[in-house]
Amino acid sequence: MKSYDVIVIGAGVIGSSVAFHLAELGAKNVLVLDRETIGAGTTSQSSGILRTHYSVRENVELAQRSWSVFNNFASYLGDEEASCGLVKCGYLITAADDDKLEPLRGALAQQKAQGIALELLDAAQARELLPIASFDNAALIGYEPEAGFADAYLVATSFARGARRRGVTIRENVNVQRLLIDNGRVTGVSTSEGDYHAPVVISTQNIWTPELAGWTGVAMPVVPERHAVLALECDAAPYTYSMPVFKDLASPGMLYCRSYGGNQMLVSEGIVGEALQKSDAEQGDIPLDYVAEVGAQVADRFPAYETAGLASSWTGVYDVTPDWNPVLGRVPGVQGLIVGFGFSGHGFKLSPTVGRVLAQEALGLATDVSLTPYELGRFQRGALLTGKYGLGAVS
Ligand SMILES: NCCCC(=O)O
């Protein structure tokens, strides 16, 4: 079987980004393997939100660097046909006078100190941007103009195309069945179509990372968690593309919303979801009670949505770690193995930079940002990266 310099497992948005950056940084002989097709797993379920708002300082930097890629996507890829489907509508976040207020104030100040363009708005200014919402209970409102949303599937396929054009081999519908390890060092992978050899393997297996734990005997703290997304339609108050993405820390479910299709509202809760026994990106049931519960929260903030209809709904599965932040870097005890997993529902917005730093690490180059805060050992050391709003996909 053929030998490669680096093998990447998984061609979702993270794996495709890793592959692109490996080639861009000069790797000549790279193989990517995916059990299905490029971007077909959890990537295609992403809500696509792009923001640099985080309460964890390290995440702000990953998101900030990534935003500049999304904002110049075609030139970054050197492909004038490439598009990430960016809708640059900005990001509005609010808290009421409750336990989220001071964490929000702190996160906004920290973002500002990190050079993020940010404005503090009063309710009237917020209503100019998002006239379908009421801001009666808003004690603090932050606005990030350089933010919005994009299409994660388009990004994954564009990175994959860029990787292929630079000589990377991407093989779809190939299932990796185990790692080949000799004397504590990776030597390749065994797959449904035979063995492939490489001294470096990068796993971007997302919700399938528990398989890697089984192959290596190294604990990988990650749980697949299902989340539901609703698309609501309200003729009296369409959520247009010019209206910002909105994060409502004052709602019980810490809702996030954005325009969907230019007139509907995509909405979901930003809290802990349904843990699954088995990794599986299949669609799950969305109980009517859940729709009613989220609908009531939406109507509290968007009064006209009291009479909104449910246009569509779907589920997405997150690879959730104990602190809702990713694990990036080498796996102690298995030389040559690098991982990127545990994105906990906010990996898309970080994907360009994560792909680049994992590629840098694999090639023995200095990484643009330190991977130390994200290393696997943080869970044992108790150096968690938990966000200040608690568990959920804000971090
Ligand atoms: N997967 C949901 C991400 C929501 C957010 O970026 O706030």
The ligand as a Tripos MOL2 file, in Angstrom:
@<TRIPOS>MOLECULE
LIG
    7     6     1     0     0
SMALL
NO_CHARGES

@<TRIPOS>ATOM
      1 N1        -23.6310   25.7600   16.6060 N.3       1 LIG1
      2 C1        -24.2000   26.8830   17.1870 C.3       1 LIG1
      3 C2        -23.2680   28.0680   17.2490 C.3       1 LIG1
      4 C3        -23.9290   29.2390   17.8250 C.3       1 LIG1
      5 C4        -23.0540   30.4240   17.9790 C.2       1 LIG1
      6 O1        -22.0970   30.6080   17.2810 O.co2     1 LIG1
      7 O2        -23.3360   31.2160   18.8600 O.co2     1 LIG1
@<TRIPOS>BOND
     1     1     2 1
     2     2     3 1
     3     3     4 1
     4     4     5 1
     5     5     6 2
     6     5     7 1
@<TRIPOS>SUBSTRUCTURE
     1 LIG1         1 GROUP 0 **** ****
